[in-house]
Amino acid sequence: MILDSGQRKEFSNGFVRDVDWNKLRWDLLPIEILERVCTQYTEWMNKYWANNWQQARWKEAIERFKQSARRHFISWQKWEYDENHDAATIFNIMAYERHRKRMLDNDVTFDHNWEEFYNIYPKDL
């Protein structure tokens, strides 16, 4: 099934497409910044493991994303270039917001102790 707004945009050569109003404009995002954020995810994966950041399940761990975002943001504001502080800020905000949304969607808080964490997510993952 193809969604249809019922409205069309016709180009001068006769090409016709559905209008793009109210559609996300991914093409407006600056690709070079997206690449830096993607690099940050890749470096995180190399340091820990792929999708390790998604394993945060308790409030203290999730708050670390916010703390890290603040540190990187301050470093970015101070024009420090020892790391990709801009991308690290975005990475940490995205990770924090993903977990916050999961908590809200599931109406839970992730205040597990370590034993509960290991019962849910064994060390060998």
C-alpha positions, 0 to 999 in steps of 0.5 A: 500500500502506498500512502496518498495525500490526495494532492499532487505536485506536477513538474514542468516535464510532466513528472508527478509526485505526491506533495511533501508537506508535513513529511520529515525532511531528512535531506535538511540535516547536515550530513557532515554532522550526522557522519560525526555522530555516526562516528561517535556510535562506532567509536563507542562500539569499538570501546565497549560493544555494539549497542552497549549504550542500550543496556542502561536499565537503571536510573544512575546509568541513564543519568550518566548520559546526561552528565556526559552530555553536559561535560562534552557540551562544556568542552565544545563551548570551550573550543576543545578539540581533543575529542569530537565533543559536538558529536559526543554531546549529541550521542549522549542526548540521543541515548538519554532521550531514548531511555527516557522515552522507553521509561515513559512508554512502559510506565517504569523506572529502571531502578534495578540493583546489580543482581537484577541487572545480571539476571536480566542481562547476563555478563556474556551478552 
